[in-house]
Amino acid sequence: MSSWRNMGFAASLVLALTSTAAAYVLAEQAAIAAANVGTATVLQYAAMSIAMLMAIATYQPDHKHQQVALIAAAVICRLLLIPVDAYTSNDIARYLFDGKLALEGFDPYSIRHDATVLDSLRALWQPPAEHVQYATLYPPLALGLFSMAASSGVTSAVWIWKAMAAIAGIATVFTAQKLLQLTGRQRYLPVIALSPLLILETGVGGHLDAFSTLAIALALLALFRKKPVLAGMCIGAGTLLKLLPLAILLPAFFQCRHHKERLHITAATLITVAIGYATVIAMGMRPIGSIGVFFAKWRFGSPTFEAMHWLFQGDYLMPVLLVIFAVGCIWIAFDAWRHRLSPQQEWHHADLIPWQTALALPLLLSPVVFPWYLMPLALLSAFALRGWLLAWISLMPLTYEVLNHFIDAGYWQPATWPLWVIGLGVQLALVIELVIKPRCDCKFHPQNNKGMVCSHW
C-alpha cells in the first residue's frame, strides 16, 4: 500500500511540474495570437488541480523524503515561471508603468496614462491600452514595490518583478508549512504547495496578490505566536498592498484572547495603514485613484453580483448589497466570537473558518472577481477544507475562456456560461457540505478531552 502511495505521490509531482512547464508553450501561443490560449489555460489549471488532489491523497507528512520532494517541487514550479511571458493578464505592464510614473515625480493617483505629457514614457514602457483611461488604484506599499522593480529599467523590470513575486510565493509556502505544523494539518501542505492559483497567478500573471497573500500568512503566524502587534502590522502592510487583507481584522479582533490583544492588533493595523497613506500624501500624491470608476465600469467573474444585478436592478441593487454585506459582517463577528480563544488556548485550524468567510464576503459581492483575487482563499483553504470554497477556487479559472477572443482579436467579451458553472458548482458543494456532512457529538471546538482532533474537521 505504501509503495502505491509513493508512486502516486511521485506521479502527482511529475504532473504538477509538467503542467507548470506547459506555460512556456502557452506563452509562445499567446505571442502569435493563437485563438485557443484561453481553452489551453483552463486545461492547464485542470491538470494542475488533478496533480494537487493526487498529492493530497498520497502525501505522508511523516515521510521525510516526501516532505522534501513536495517543498522542492513547490519551489521549482515557482522559479520555473520567472522567465515566462505573462499570457493570462497584462497587469505587470500596468504595475511597472505606475511605478515609473512615481519615480519620475508624477502622481499615479491623479494622472491618466493617456496624458500627453506621458507620450515618451508610454512609448517606451507600453502600458496596457485598455488601462490608459484610469489612474492607478493600488495602495501606497504596492506603488513602492512597483517603483522598486521599475527602477531597474525597462529591459529588466519585468524579470525583477517576477523574481520578487516568486520570492513572495516561496516565502508563503514555507510560512504555510509552519502554520500547518502548528495546527496539526501537515497532510494538507499540497493544497498550498501545488495550488494552481498560487503557482500560476504568481509565476505567470505576476500578480500583486502574491504579496498580500504572504502578508496574511505572516499575520496568522504572528497571532499563532501571540504577537498581536506584529500581526496588526502584517495586516496593515497587506492592506497597503491590496484592500482585501483588511477583512481579516474583523475575525482576528473577535478571536483575540483578551481586550489588550484586541487593542494591540487594531491599533497596529490602523497605525501601519495611516503611516503608509501619510507617507504618499507627504510626497504630494492624492492616494484615491480610480477604484470607484473601476468597479462602476467593469463586470467580470462574479456569479453572485450578476444574480443580484438581475434580481435587483436600478436603485435597489446597492442597498441590497450593503444589507447583505452588513449581515455577513455580523455573522463573521458572531462566528469569530464563538471561536474566541481563552488566555492559555492555542489556535486550532477550525478557528480559521471565520477568516475564510471574511475574505470571501467582499469577493462574493464584488462586481469584479479575477481568478487571482482568490489567492488568499487558496492559502486558507488548507486549514479547513470547505466544499464550497474548494469548488469556487477550482472552477474560477474557467473564466479564462475570455482569453480566446482577447488574445486572438483584442475582443474582450466574457461568456456567461463560466458564471453559471461556478455559481451552480459552489451551491452544489454547499448543499452537499450541509446535508451529507457527518454529524458527531463533539463539543463546538473540535477537540476532545484527550487532545485528539475530530476527524470531521
SEDRENVO-971519 format. One line per 8 residues: number of its first residue (from 1); their letters; for each residue x negated, y, z of N, C-alpha, C. Coordinates in steps of 0.02 Angstrom, whole numbers. Each point is the difference from the previous one (the first is absolute). Layout:
NUM) a) X:Y:Z:X:Y:Z:X:Y:Z  ...
END
This chain:
1) msswrnmg) -42:-60:0:42:60:0:-43:63:0  -54:-1:41:-44:57:5:-35:12:-66  -20:-54:-35:-34:9:-64:46:32:-51  64:-20:0:48:31:-46:9:73:15  2:18:65:7:70:18:-62:40:-21  -58:-31:7:-61:34:-22:0:12:-75  23:-51:-37:3:7:-73:51:53:-20  57:0:35:51:51:-15:-24:70:16
9) faaslvla) -36:6:55:-26:66:19:-52:23:-50  -44:-44:-21:-50:18:-50:33:21:-65  52:-37:-19:36:18:-61:32:69:5  25:17:59:32:66:9:-52:55:-9  -60:-10:26:-52:51:-7:-22:7:-73  -5:-56:-35:-18:3:-71:53:37:-39  63:-14:14:55:33:-35:0:75:15  -13:18:63:-2:71:19:-56:36:-37
17) ltstaaay) -59:-29:-1:-57:31:-33:11:5:-75  28:-53:-30:13:0:-72:52:52:-18  53:4:39:52:49:-14:-25:71:9  -44:10:49:-30:66:9:-44:18:-59  -41:-47:-23:-44:12:-57:38:15:-64  62:-23:-4:41:14:-59:12:74:-9  -13:40:51:7:72:-6:-44:29:-55  -58:-31:-12:-44:24:-53:33:-7:-68
25) vlaeqaai) 35:-55:-11:35:-11:-63:58:50:-7  38:9:54:57:46:-3:-23:72:-11  -56:19:29:-26:67:-11:-18:10:-73  -28:-50:-32:-16:4:-71:63:5:-41  51:-37:17:64:3:-36:32:68:8  -5:29:59:28:67:11:-38:52:-41  -65:-10:-8:-41:48:-38:20:2:-73  25:-56:-27:21:-1:-70:76:8:-6
33) aaanvgta) 32:20:56:72:14:1:41:-61:-20  -18:-57:27:39:-61:-13:69:6:33  50:-29:-33:69:9:22:22:-48:55  -44:-46:20:20:-50:49:-38:5:66  -33:57:12:-39:7:61:44:-3:62  59:28:-3:45:-2:57:19:-71:18  20:-39:-49:18:-69:12:-59:-39:27  -59:11:-28:-60:-35:23:-17:19:72
41) tvlqyaam) 12:63:18:-14:22:68:47:-34:49  63:-6:-18:48:-36:43:-22:-72:10  -22:-32:-54:-24:-70:4:-63:-5:43  -43:50:-4:-60:0:42:19:3:74  47:43:17:23:4:69:32:-67:21  37:-30:-44:32:-64:16:-52:-54:15  -51:-4:-43:-52:-50:10:-37:12:67  -14:63:16:-34:15:62:45:-13:61
49) siamlmai) 65:9:-8:46:-16:54:1:-75:13  -1:-39:-53:-3:-73:7:-64:-20:36  -56:31:-20:-64:-15:34:4:16:74  31:57:16:6:19:70:42:-50:39  57:-21:-29:44:-48:34:-35:-68:9  -38:-21:-51:-38:-62:6:-51:5:57  -32:57:5:-50:9:53:33:0:69  58:31:5:36:0:64:17:-72:21
57) atyqpdhk) 21:-40:-48:21:-69:15:-58:-45:18  -60:16:-23:-56:-47:8:-56:27:44  5:64:20:-54:30:39:0:-27:71  -60:-18:24:-10:-24:68:-48:48:36  28:43:42:-41:53:30:-57:-26:44  8:-61:27:-53:-27:42:-55:-34:-42  10:0:-66:-50:-28:-46:-47:56:-20  -60:0:27:-46:55:-10:-16:13:-73
65) hqqvalia) -10:-53:-38:-17:8:-71:57:32:-39  62:-19:17:58:30:-34:5:75:17  -12:16:62:4:70:20:-52:42:-37  -61:-25:-4:-53:36:-37:18:6:-74  25:-55:-29:17:0:-71:57:50:-14  49:4:45:56:46:-10:-23:73:3  -41:16:49:-25:68:6:-43:17:-60  -42:-47:-21:-44:12:-58:41:13:-62
73) aavicrll) 53:-40:-10:44:9:-59:35:68:3  22:19:59:34:65:8:-48:58:-19  -62:-6:23:-49:53:-15:-18:1:-74  -11:-59:-29:-18:-5:-70:56:28:-44  61:-17:15:57:25:-40:1:76:-2  -14:30:57:2:73:3:-60:32:-34  -58:-30:8:-60:27:-33:3:-12:-76  30:-55:-19:3:-19:-71:37:52:-42
81) lipvdayt) 46:36:32:43:46:-38:-26:71:-4  -56:14:33:-26:69:-2:-13:24:-71  -30:-41:-45:-14:25:-67:60:0:-48  57:-27:22:57:-7:-45:35:67:-10  14:17:-62:40:60:-14:71:-10:25  28:51:31:68:-4:26:50:-7:-58  44:-49:4:51:-9:-51:71:-1:28  6:1:67:67:-1:29:25:71:15
89) sndiaryl) -45:49:5:20:69:10:-59:45:-16  12:64:-5:-54:48:-13:-9:47:59  16:-24:60:-4:42:59:-72:22:15  -49:-42:-17:-69:18:15:-19:65:-35  21:7:-63:-16:61:-36:32:61:34  60:-10:27:33:54:37:-40:17:63  -19:-52:38:-37:11:61:-63:42:-13  -39:-22:-49:-65:31:-12:7:72:-25
97) fdgklale) 51:13:-41:9:68:-24:21:47:57  43:-25:44:18:40:59:-62:14:43  -42:-51:8:-62:10:38:-46:50:-33  -5:-3:-66:-43:47:-36:27:72:6  66:8:-1:28:66:8:-19:30:68  4:-42:52:-19:24:67:-74:19:2  -42:-39:-33:-72:15:-1:-14:65:-37  41:15:-50:-10:61:-40:31:62:32
105) gfdpysir) 31:-8:58:28:57:35:73:14:-15  33:-43:-38:71:8:-13:41:-31:57  62:19:4:46:-30:49:42:-53:-37  -16:-64:7:38:-51:-36:74:-3:18  18:30:58:70:1:20:40:54:-34  -34:46:-32:34:58:-31:-6:2:-76  -53:-28:-27:-12:6:-72:19:-64:-36  35:8:-55:18:-58:-42:-58:-17:-46
113) hdatvlds) -1:-62:-22:-55:-22:-43:2:31:-69  57:27:-20:5:29:-67:-16:75:0  -25:26:56:-18:71:3:-56:15:-50  4:57:-33:-49:18:-52:-70:3:28  -8:23:61:-66:7:30:-35:-67:8  38:-55:-5:-29:-67:10:-14:-35:-66  5:34:-56:-8:-32:-65:-65:-39:-6  -55:31:18:-65:-33:-8:-7:-60:47
121) lralwqpp) 22:8:62:-2:-56:48:45:-56:-22  59:18:-25:48:-51:-22:-27:-40:-59  -34:33:-46:-29:-34:-57:-54:-49:21  -37:17:52:-55:-43:23:25:-58:43  46:14:46:22:-51:48:62:-38:-23  38:27:-46:58:-34:-31:48:-29:51  33:43:39:51:-26:47:60:-25:-40  42:-41:30:58:-28:-36:46:54:-27
129) aehvqyat) 20:-8:-62:42:50:-33:67:8:35  28:-55:27:66:4:31:-3:32:69  -60:15:25:-7:31:65:-13:75:-4  -10:27:-59:-26:69:-6:49:52:27  64:-16:5:48:49:22:6:5:76  -36:-43:36:8:-4:72:-65:16:37  5:43:49:-56:10:46:-7:-63:43  -57:-7:33:-11:-61:38:49:-6:59
137) lypplalg) 14:-61:20:43:-12:57:-35:-39:56  -66:-11:-9:-37:-42:48:-23:40:60  1:-30:60:-20:35:61:-75:16:1  -21:40:49:-69:27:0:-56:-51:0  5:-53:41:-55:-48:3:-6:-37:-67  55:-13:-32:-2:-30:-67:-37:45:-48  15:64:3:-34:48:-44:-75:1:15  -18:-9:63:-71:-3:17:-34:-60:-31
145) lfsmaass) 33:-58:1:-28:-60:-32:-6:9:-75  51:31:-31:-2:13:-72:-61:43:-16  -11:52:40:-55:46:-13:-67:-36:9  -4:-45:48:-61:-36:12:-20:-41:-62  50:-34:-28:-15:-40:-60:-14:44:-61  39:54:-7:-8:44:-58:-67:37:1  -29:8:59:-63:37:5:-57:-36:-35  8:-65:-14:-52:-38:-34:-2:13:-75
153) gvtsavwi) 50:37:-26:1:15:-72:49:-44:-37  21:24:-59:53:-33:-37:-20:-70:-23  -63:-12:-11:-22:-65:-25:6:-56:51  -19:14:61:-1:-52:51:55:5:52  41:52:-4:50:11:53:49:-58:6  21:-28:-57:48:-55:2:-29:-59:38  -63:-17:-14:-29:-59:32:-15:13:73  -18:62:17:-9:17:71:66:-7:37
161) wkamaaia) 54:24:-31:66:-6:32:20:-73:9  -10:-39:-52:20:-71:5:-43:-37:51  -64:18:5:-42:-31:51:24:19:70  20:63:8:27:22:65:63:-39:17  44:-9:-50:62:-37:12:-15:-73:16  -49:-30:-34:-18:-69:13:-26:-8:71  -41:47:23:-26:-2:68:58:4:50  49:44:-13:58:5:43:39:-66:1
169) giatvfta) 8:-31:-59:35:-64:-3:-35:-55:37  -66:-3:-6:-39:-51:36:3:13:75  -5:63:20:5:16:72:68:-20:27  52:7:-41:67:-21:22:3:-75:13  -33:-39:-43:0:-73:9:-34:-18:67  -58:29:14:-35:-16:62:38:25:62  31:58:-6:40:25:56:61:-45:11  32:-21:-54:58:-45:6:-20:-67:29
177) qkllqltg) -59:-24:-18:-23:-63:29:-5:4:76  -26:56:24:-4:10:73:69:5:31  45:35:-33:68:7:26:36:-66:3  -9:-40:-51:33:-66:-2:-29:-46:54  -64:6:14:-29:-39:55:30:20:67  10:65:9:27:24:63:72:-20:11  36:-13:-54:71:-19:5:13:-74:-13  -54:-39:-9:8:-71:-12:30:-16:-68
185) rqrylpvi) -11:42:-49:29:-10:-67:-54:-13:-52  -56:-31:20:-56:-9:-46:19:-37:-64  48:-44:5:17:-41:-58:32:41:-56  20:62:15:32:42:-50:-48:52:-30  -64:-10:12:-49:45:-31:5:1:-76  16:-55:-34:7:3:-74:53:51:-23  50:15:42:51:48:-19:-32:68:-16  -52:17:37:-35:63:-10:-60:-7:-46
193) alspllil) -38:-53:11:-62:-10:-38:13:-8:-75  55:-35:-18:14:-15:-70:63:34:-25  25:50:35:60:35:-21:-10:33:-68  42:-15:-50:-7:33:-65:5:76:5  45:24:43:7:72:8:-64:32:28  -27:-31:52:-59:29:32:-62:-6:-44  -2:-50:-43:-58:-8:-44:6:43:-62  55:-8:-37:6:34:-65:14:74:7
201) etgvgghl) 40:20:48:14:72:7:-60:38:28  -45:-37:32:-63:31:22:-51:-1:-56  -9:-58:-32:-54:-8:-48:16:25:-69  61:-10:-24:19:22:-67:27:72:3  52:10:39:31:66:4:-41:50:39  -42:-24:46:-40:45:41:42:49:40  55:-24:28:48:45:30:-20:23:70  20:60:16:-14:31:64:28:-42:57
209) dafstlai) 50:-40:-13:33:-40:51:-48:-51:31  -55:-16:-34:-51:-44:30:-29:32:63  -8:65:-1:-27:36:58:52:7:56  62:15:-19:52:7:52:16:-67:32  -6:-54:-38:10:-67:28:-54:-16:51  -61:19:-16:-55:-9:48:13:41:63  25:61:-7:14:42:58:51:-33:45  51:-31:-29:51:-35:40:-30:-60:36
217) alallalf) -43:-37:-34:-33:-58:31:-44:23:59  -36:54:-9:-43:25:54:41:27:59  57:31:-15:44:24:53:26:-59:42  17:-53:-35:25:-59:34:-54:-31:44  -61:-4:-27:-56:-28:38:-14:42:62  4:66:-7:-11:44:58:53:-12:54  63:-9:-21:53:-14:49:-11:-67:34  -21:-50:-39:-14:-66:29:-54:5:53
225) rkkpvlag) -47:47:-9:-55:8:47:15:54:52  63:20:5:23:47:50:-35:68:-5  -4:25:-61:-30:65:-13:50:43:-38  50:27:35:54:36:-34:-24:65:-33  -51:33:28:-25:61:-31:-30:-16:-68  -41:-52:-4:-30:-20:-63:54:-23:-49  50:-35:26:56:-22:-43:35:61:-30  13:50:41:32:61:-25:-42:35:-52
233) mcigagtl) -65:1:10:-44:31:-49:2:-38:-66  4:-66:3:5:-40:-61:66:12:-35  55:4:38:65:14:-30:-1:70:-32  -30:48:35:-6:67:-28:-41:1:-63  -57:-37:0:-41:-3:-60:38:-33:-57  38:-52:15:41:-32:-52:51:48:-28  29:42:43:50:49:-22:-32:53:-44  -63:15:13:-37:49:-41:-21:-30:-67
241) lkllplai) 11:-65:-8:-13:-34:-64:65:-8:-39  49:-30:32:68:-8:-27:48:11:58  60:23:-14:46:15:55:28:-62:34  1:-57:-36:33:-60:26:-27:-24:67  -66:0:13:-25:-24:65:30:35:61  25:61:-9:31:34:57:60:-39:27  30:-41:-43:59:-38:21:-15:-48:57  -62:-24:5:-15:-50:52:-5:33:69
249) llpaffqc) -3:66:3:-2:33:65:64:-14:40  57:-6:-35:64:-12:34:-1:-65:39  -13:-58:-31:-2:-61:40:-58:-1:50  -58:27:-19:-57:0:45:16:39:64  35:56:-7:18:42:57:43:-40:50  51:-34:-25:46:-35:45:-28:-66:26  -53:-25:-31:-29:-62:24:-57:10:49  -22:62:9:-55:13:45:17:-24:71
257) rhhkerlh) -52:-16:37:9:-30:67:28:49:51  -18:64:-6:24:49:48:0:70:-32  26:49:36:8:67:-28:-66:32:-18  -53:-15:37:-65:29:-14:-25:-22:-69  10:-63:-16:-19:-25:-66:40:35:-55  65:9:13:43:33:-50:-24:71:-12  -17:35:53:-24:68:-7:-66:2:-39  -44:-47:16:-66:-1:-33:6:-14:-75
265) itaatlit) 39:-50:-18:4:-18:-71:36:54:-40  52:30:30:36:53:-35:-43:62:-9  -32:21:54:-42:60:-3:-58:-10:-48  -32:-58:2:-57:-13:-44:22:2:-73  58:-29:-15:25:1:-69:14:71:-24  38:37:40:19:68:-21:-60:46:-4  -48:-5:46:-59:42:-2:-42:-15:-61  -8:-64:-16:-38:-20:-59:30:28:-63
273) vaigyatv) 66:-7:-6:35:26:-60:-7:76:-2  9:33:58:-4:73:1:-70:24:-20  -52:-34:23:-68:19:-18:-11:-7:-75  26:-53:-29:-7:-11:-72:32:55:-41  61:17:17:35:52:-38:-28:69:15  -20:12:63:-30:65:16:-65:11:-38  -36:-53:-11:-64:5:-36:11:24:-71  47:-31:-36:10:20:-70:34:69:-4
281) iamgmrpi) 40:17:49:30:68:1:-55:52:10  -48:-16:45:-56:45:11:-43:8:-62  2:-50:-44:-38:3:-63:39:38:-54  59:26:18:38:40:-47:51:-39:-41  13:-62:19:48:-41:-37:68:2:34  51:-16:-38:68:-5:26:24:-71:-8  -12:-43:50:11:-72:-8:73:-22:1  36:22:-48:69:-22:-9:5:-44:-61
289) gsigvffa) -23:26:-57:-3:-40:-61:68:-10:-32  4:-53:-40:59:-11:-42:40:-61:20  -5:-20:64:34:-62:19:76:5:-8  29:60:13:72:8:-10:20:-7:-72  -40:30:-45:14:-6:-71:-8:-72:-23  -51:-33:27:-14:-70:-20:60:-44:15  27:3:61:56:-42:18:65:23:-33  4:63:-20:60:24:-33:4:-24:-72
297) kwrfgspt) -58:-9:-32:-1:-15:-72:-14:-74:-15  -34:-36:45:-21:-68:-15:48:-51:32  12:-53:-36:39:-57:25:-34:-63:-24  -20:-43:48:-33:-61:-21:-2:-51:57  16:-61:-15:-16:-57:43:39:-6:65  56:35:8:35:-1:64:72:-26:-9  12:-64:9:69:-26:-6:49:32:49  -23:14:62:44:29:49:23:70:-20
305) feamhwlf) -48:41:-21:18:68:-20:46:-1:-61  -14:-43:-48:42:-3:-59:71:-21:18  6:-48:47:66:-22:22:37:57:36  -36:36:44:30:56:35:19:56:-49  -41:10:-50:14:52:-50:63:-17:-39  10:-64:-13:59:-22:-37:63:4:43  -7:-16:65:58:1:44:19:70:24  -51:42:13:12:66:29:-33:53:-43
313) qgdylmpv) 29:16:-55:-29:48:-46:14:72:25  -37:47:-29:12:70:14:-22:20:70  41:41:32:-18:29:64:1:-50:57  30:-58:-10:5:-48:55:-64:-41:9  -42:-5:-51:-58:-45:3:-48:19:56  -21:62:3:-50:19:50:26:-8:71  61:21:17:24:-12:68:2:-74:18  20:-43:-48:3:-72:14:-70:-27:14
321) llvifavg) -49:21:-41:-68:-23:10:-27:23:68  16:62:19:-24:25:64:32:-37:58  64:-17:-7:34:-39:53:-32:-69:6  -12:-33:-56:-31:-66:1:-69:4:32  -38:53:-19:-67:8:28:3:12:76  48:41:23:6:13:71:19:-63:38  48:-38:-26:20:-62:32:-58:-49:1  -38:-3:-55:-58:-44:-3:-52:18:52
329) ciwiafda) -13:65:8:-48:22:51:23:-18:70  64:7:13:27:-19:66:-10:-75:12  14:-39:-51:-9:-73:7:-74:-17:11  -45:32:-37:-71:-14:9:-22:18:71  23:56:25:-17:20:68:26:-50:51  62:-23:-10:30:-50:45:-38:-66:-4  -16:-22:-60:-35:-64:-8:-70:5:30  -34:57:-11:-66:9:29:3:1:76
337) wrhrlspq) 52:31:27:8:2:73:11:-70:28  36:-41:-37:8:-70:22:-66:-37:0  -45:19:-45:-65:-32:-5:-54:38:40  20:46:43:-50:39:36:-42:-46:45  -61:21:12:-47:-40:37:-2:21:73  -7:-49:44:-12:15:70:-73:20:9  -19:31:57:-68:26:8:-55:-51:-13  10:-63:16:-52:-51:-8:11:-44:-62
345) qewhhadl) 52:13:-36:17:-44:-56:-40:15:-62  -19:-53:-36:-37:8:-63:49:0:-58  -22:28:-57:42:3:-59:11:-70:-28  60:-11:-25:19:-63:-31:20:15:-72  -8:-48:-44:15:14:-70:72:21:-12  47:-26:39:70:19:-8:12:73:18  -46:30:38:7:71:18:-7:46:-60  -25:-27:-56:-11:41:-59:60:1:-47
353) ipwqtala) 53:-36:17:60:2:-41:28:71:-6  4:39:55:23:69:-8:-46:42:-45  -63:-16:-1:-46:36:-44:18:-14:-73  15:-62:-16:21:-17:-68:62:39:-19  49:2:44:61:36:-15:-12:74:-9  -44:28:42:-14:71:-3:-33:19:-67  -45:-42:-25:-31:14:-65:48:-12:-57  44:-49:8:46:-18:-55:56:51:-9
361) lplllspv) 24:30:55:59:43:-3:-9:58:-49  -52:42:5:-6:55:-48:-10:-24:-72  -31:-58:-9:-9:-26:-68:66:-25:-29  41:-29:42:65:-24:-23:44:57:-23  -5:58:32:43:56:-16:-31:48:-51  -64:-9:-14:-34:45:-47:24:-12:-72  5:53:-40:17:-9:-71:-57:-28:-41  -61:3:27:-60:-23:-36:-37:-50:43
369) vfpwylmp) -8:-61:-25:-38:-51:35:-43:-37:-52  -63:18:-5:-46:-37:-41:-27:-60:39  -23:-52:-34:-23:-60:37:-52:15:53  -46:46:-13:-54:13:48:26:33:63  60:27:0:28:29:61:10:-54:54  4:-63:-21:14:-55:46:-63:-30:30  -58:28:-14:-62:-28:26:-2:-5:76  22:52:38:1:-8:73:46:-56:23
377) lallsafa) 55:-10:-36:46:-54:18:-32:-68:-14  -41:-4:-52:-36:-62:-14:-47:-16:57  -30:50:29:-44:-10:58:40:-27:59  55:32:17:39:-19:59:39:-65:-9  11:-20:-62:39:-61:-11:-33:-62:29  -65:1:10:-35:-59:27:15:-11:74  23:51:34:10:-5:72:69:-28:18  47:10:-43:67:-29:10:29:-11:-70
385) lrgwllaw) -1:-62:-23:21:-16:-68:76:7:-5  23:53:-30:71:13:-9:17:-16:-73  53:-38:-10:18:-20:-68:14:58:-46  39:49:25:18:57:-43:-61:41:-18  -48:5:47:-60:39:-13:-44:-34:-52  -9:-66:8:-41:-36:-48:32:1:-70  67:-3:-2:35:4:-64:-11:67:-33  4:53:39:-10:68:-27:-71:9:-27
393) islmplty) -48:-22:40:-70:8:-21:-15:-42:-62  28:-61:-3:-13:-45:-55:34:22:-65  60:28:6:39:17:-60:-15:71:-25  -29:42:41:-11:70:-20:-43:7:-63  -50:-44:-11:-39:7:-62:39:-11:-64  62:-23:4:41:-6:-60:10:68:-33  -5:53:39:10:67:-28:-56:18:-49  -53:-38:-1:-54:14:-48:19:-16:-72
401) evlnhfid) 60:-26:-10:22:-10:-69:2:66:-38  4:55:37:2:66:-31:-64:15:-40  -54:-35:17:-63:12:-34:1:-22:-74  44:-46:-17:3:-23:-70:9:57:-48  51:40:11:14:56:-45:-45:60:14  -19:9:63:-39:59:18:-70:-3:-31  -32:-58:6:-67:-6:-27:2:-4:-76  51:-32:-27:4:-9:-72:18:66:-36
409) agywqpat) 47:39:28:25:58:-36:6:63:44  -24:-3:62:6:57:44:72:14:20  42:-51:-1:72:7:13:16:-27:69  18:45:47:15:-20:69:75:-9:7  22:-63:0:70:-15:7:8:-66:38  1:3:68:5:-61:39:65:-37:-13  -4:-65:-4:60:-41:-7:36:-5:68  64:-16:-3:38:-6:62:0:-71:28
417) wplwvigl) -17:-50:-43:4:-68:25:-49:-14:58  -61:30:2:-41:-13:59:32:24:66  38:54:-3:33:25:60:53:-50:23  36:-29:-47:50:-51:17:-34:-61:32  -54:-23:-31:-35:-59:26:-28:14:69  -31:58:9:-29:18:66:55:6:52  53:37:-17:54:9:48:34:-65:20  17:-41:-49:33:-64:15:-47:-47:36
425) gvqlalvi) -64:0:-20:-48:-44:33:-9:18:74  -5:64:15:-7:21:70:63:-16:40  58:11:-30:63:-16:35:7:-74:13  -18:-41:-50:5:-72:8:-48:-23:55  -61:25:0:-48:-18:52:25:21:69  32:58:4:25:24:64:57:-45:25  44:-20:-45:55:-45:19:-27:-67:25  -48:-26:-37:-30:-64:19:-33:6:69
433) elvikprc) -35:55:10:-34:11:64:49:4:57  57:33:-10:49:9:53:42:-62:13  16:-36:-54:46:-56:6:-34:-66:15  -56:-13:-35:-32:-65:4:-55:-2:52  -25:57:20:-55:0:48:19:-39:63  -41:-48:21:17:-41:59:3:42:63  44:-20:43:8:36:64:-34:-41:55  -19:34:52:-30:-34:57:22:35:64
441) dckfhpqn) -18:-28:56:20:30:63:-57:37:33  -49:23:-42:-56:38:27:26:67:26  -38:30:44:14:68:21:-15:48:-56  20:63:8:-8:48:-55:-72:3:-25  -46:8:47:-70:0:-22:-20:-71:-14  -19:-16:-63:-6:-69:-22:-62:-36:29  -1:-7:66:-56:-33:32:28:-32:64  -11:-66:7:27:-32:60:-48:7:58
449) nkgmvcsh) 19:-28:57:-39:11:60:-66:-38:1  -13:-41:-51:-64:-33:-6:-46:37:-49  25:56:-25:-42:39:-44:0:-24:-72  44:-48:-16:4:-27:-68:49:42:-41  -20:20:-59:42:40:-43:54:-43:-31  61:25:0:56:-36:-30:-12:-9:-75  12:-59:-25:-14:-15:-71:46:38:-46  56:24:25:47:37:-43:-28:68:-20
457) w) -54:21:33:-30:64:-16:-64:-10:-41
END
